Amino acid sequence: MLGTALALVLLFRRLGLGATLGYLVAGALIGPSGFALVGGAQSKMNIAELGITLLLFIAGLELNLARLWRLRRDIFGFGLAQVAICGLALAGVVLAFAGFTYAAALAIGLPLALSSTAQVLPMLRSAGRMNTPFGERAFAILLFQDVSIVPLITIIAALSRAPADPATPPGWLMALYTVGAVVALVLAGRYLLNPLFRFIGGLGERELFVAAALFTVLAASAVMEWLHLSTALGAFVAGVMLADSPYRHELEADVDPFRTILLGLFFVAVGMMLDLHAIAARPFFVVGLAAAVVIVKAALIFGIARAFGIATRSALGLGLLLSQGGEFGFVLFAQAKNAMLISDSAASLMGAVVTLSMATTPFLMQFARRFYDPDKAPAARRDDLDGPEKADHSAAVVVGYGRFGQTVAQMLMGAGMSATIIDNDAEMIDIAAKFGLKVYYGDGTRLDLLRQAGADEAKVIIFAMDKDQLSREELEVALKSFRQAAIFVRAYDRRAVLEYRGLDVTLTVREVFESAVLMGRRTLKTLGVEEGRIARIEQAYRARDKERLTLQADKGIFSDEARAAFHPQQPFDEAEAES
């Protein structure tokens, strides 16, 4: 499986057709309908579906609760409209042209309304679109589709001609299970997972971190499966609960390799399940229905997007992006078959329709990219820039090479000391290269990238980023992970100083404080104040500012006590300076 997938993905990448189509064709070639080199497609699918679970966990890591609440209109408004309208329309197409009963057409049309999370999310992530309005809206729709699996299973069960399975709970009970499970996962995330990762992070054992990350995903999914719910939904909730964790980036880095390989194997398994004989028996039906799915969904999603006030170009891009059938369609077709609504051959045909529609996505994406957020497109990721894993380990690691980091780094190098510099601004890295200086590309707040840069062996780590790019939690993690290093922090203003207060940093410097004091000294000298008095005034000012910071930390930045200690027009007396 791996060998064929590797060869086909390399070929399809070279042809510009994308990895997904390569995986699908590889599965079709080695599967029972191809050369029959590998069997047991369904058993491999059961394992490979963990790739979707891990994908939803990583997606959850990028969406904290506040951001999720902000997307509620797109999730429950746009998402509900898309599933309902597309599902009913496709049921009508199936009813009109395939000769199924009303119940069977509904059991087929509703699953066809779902799109492929496993295809769309990696595309958005690799294009850097996940955090754009376009990407967020696409993700919101996919999230609602995943949540809608529970009511769709309930609808199919209500239409069933088969005797009721006593082991399957009724729909209303599954809805209660869903709410209860989500609440339980939220509480577990707050009171169990976050403390667990803080404890493991303090130990500095990377293997334990990987084990804990995989355990979190699989345990959340197992709970949902036990309740007959969506395993991917459980993993997503677990990810959301850890989205505000300072270990978010390291969790993503640990889980992503497993997600990548399992998701590739998932598409190989989908290709293996493709019944080429069924397609050969009714080629016009399968190809025609697959084309109808793509066209109907693209047109309807475009119309819904326009109704929600989305610009024409973005609406068209969204329609093309979500026009394929989805992997959860296979699950729902199996439910419909067990409910005696469709035959085994019909389930195979519908699986072939979904697979063919998924195969169109790489081609449609090449066309759709021109419609992604034309006014808000992020800068393209630079593949030609070296990451910190290529750096020689140095005595100092400098994170941020803006106007502040440049001075610090150049003073270190002026003293003959080595420094590894990290920045995420490609333009700044290009400028530094013109002066013969090597700056490595990456997010220096990420624990895994700091380790790659040699922070485990560095004597000094300097965070010189602008504004609020370094949170207290991220700084706290760095302090616990790199205890051997002295850590220096550039603070944007006094608010940042207060945020970092109490942490065991070697030095925190407000970025404009010292230069402003220097200008104050030069101004007083120009106005004729003698040098000794200027020194006493500076000393008194520093003491008064330190007193205000202490009061603001204890009482609040705008508290009455802090305001009372602020005397901008009161002269400094000599006794205050001397004390």
Residue, then its C-alpha position, 0 to 999 in steps of 0.5 A: m500500500l505504501g509503495t504504490a501510494l508513494a509512486l502514484v503520489l509522486l507522479f500525480r504531484r509532478l502532474g499537478l493533480g494533487a496527492t489525494l487523487g494519487y492515493l485514490v488511484a493507488g487504492a483502485l490499482i491494488g484493490p480487489s477491483g484492480f490487480a487484487l494485490v491487497g485485500g480487506a479494504q474495509s478493515k484497513m478503512n477502520i484503522a485509516e479513519l483514525g486519520i480523520t479523527l486526528l485531522l479534526f483534533i488538529a483543526g480543533l487546536e486552531l479554534n478556541l471557544a471564543r473563536l468557535w462562538r464567533l463562528r456560530r452563525d456560519i456553523f448553525g446557519f450556513g451549515l444547516a442550510q447547506v446540509a438541508i437544501c443540498g440533501l433534499a435537492l440531491a434526493g430529488v435528483v436521485l428520485a427523478f433519474a435513478g428510480f429509487t423509492y422516496a425513502a431510499a432517495l432520501a437515505i442517499g441524497l442526505p449523505l451526498a450533501l456532506s463534503s470531504t473534511a479529509q480533502v478540504l481541511p488539508m487543502l486549506r491548511s497547506a494554502g494557509r487559508m484556515n484562519t482567513p474568513f473564507g477558510e473559517r466559513a468552509f470549516a464551519i460548514l464542515l463542522f456542522q456536517d460532522v455534527s449532523i451525522v447523528p440526526l442523519i443516522t436517526i432519520i435513516a433509522a426512522l425510515s428503516r424497513a429492518p427490525a430495530d436493533p435493540a443495541t442502538p439508542p433512539g434518536w432523542l437519547m443520542a442527542l442527549y448523549t451528544v450534549g452530555a459527552v461534549v460537556a464531559l469533554v469540556l470539563a475533562g479538558r479544563y480540569l484534567l488535560n491542561p494540568l496533565f500537559r503542564f505536568i508532562g511539559g515540566l518533565g521535558e520528556r518528549e516521548l511522554f508528550v507524544a503518548a499523552a497527545l495520542f491518548t487524548v485523541l483516542a480516549a475522546s474518540a472512544v468515548m464517543e464511539w461507545l455512545h454511538l456518536s461521531t468519533a471525529l466530533g470527540a477528537f475535535v472537542a478535545g482539540v478545542m479544549l486545548a486550543d488555548s494551551p501553551y503546548r498547542h503547537e507542540l501537540e500539533a507537531d507530535v500528532d501531525p505525522f500520524r495524521t498525515i500517514l493515516l489520512g493517506l492510507f484512508f484515501v488508499a482504502v477508499g480507492m480499494m473499496l471502489d467497485l470498478h465492476a459496478i462502474a463498468a456495468r453502469p458507467f453512464f449512471v455513475v459518472g452522470l450522478a457524480a457530475a450531478v452531485v458536483i454541479v448541484k452542490a456547487a450551484l446551491i452552495f454558491g446561492i446559499a453563500r450569496a444569500f448570507g451576504i458573501a461576495t460573488r467570487s468567494a461564494l463561487g470558490l466556496g461552492l467549488l471547494l465543497s462540491q464533492g461527496g464526503e467520507f461519511g457518506f460511506v458510513l451512512f450508505a452502510q446504515a441505509k443498507n442495514a436498514m434495508l432501504i438500498s441493496d448492496s449493489a446500490a450501496s456500491l454504486m453510491g460509494a463509486v459516485v462519492t469516490l469519483s466526485m472526490a476525484t474531481t476536487p484536485f481539478l476544481m481546486q486549481f480553478a477555485r484558487r483564484f476565488y479565495d478571498p481575493d482582497k485578504a489573501p495571505a502571503a504565500r509560504r516560502d518553501d525556499l527558506d531554511g527552518p531552524e532545524k538546519a541551524d548550528h546550535s549556538a550559545a544564544v537563540v534570538v527570536g525576532y529580528g525586527r528593530f529590537g532584535q537586530t540590535v541585540a543580535q548584532m551586539l552579541m555577534g560583535a562580541g564574537m558570540s554565536a547566535t541562532i536567529i529566528d523570524n517569521d517575516a520572509e521579507m525581513i529574512d531576505i533583507a538580512a541575507k543581503f547583508g550576509l546574515k542568516v536568519y531562520y524561518g519559523d514561529g519562535t514561540r513554538l516549543d518544537l521549533l525552539r528545540q530544533a534551533g538548539a534551545d535545549e543547549a543554549k545559554v541564553i534565549i532572547f524573545a525580541m518579538d513585537k507587540d503581544q506576540l508572546s503570551r505569558e503561557e508561552l513564556e512560562v512553558a519556555l521557562k520550564s522547558f529550558r531551565q538551563a538558559a537565561i531568558f530575556v524578554r522584550a515587553y511592548d509596554r507596561r501592560a506586557v511587563l505586568e503580564y510577565r510579572g512573577l515569572d522567573v525571567t532574567l530581564t524584562v525590558r520595555e522596548v522604548f523605556e530606555s530610549a525615552v529616558l535617554m531623550g529626557r536626559r538630553t532634553l534636560k541638559t539642553l534646557g540647562v539643568e546641571e548633570g548631577r541633578i539630571a542623574r537624581i531626577e532620572q533615579a527618582y523617576r525610575a523609583r516612582d515608575k517601579e512603585r506604580l508598576t507594583l501598585q498596578a500589579d496588585k490593585g489594577i492598572f487603572s485603580d485609584e491607588a495607581r492613579a494617586a501615585f501618578h504625579p506627572q506635574q509634581p517635581f522630584d525632590e532631592a530626598e526622594a531621589e536619594s532614598 
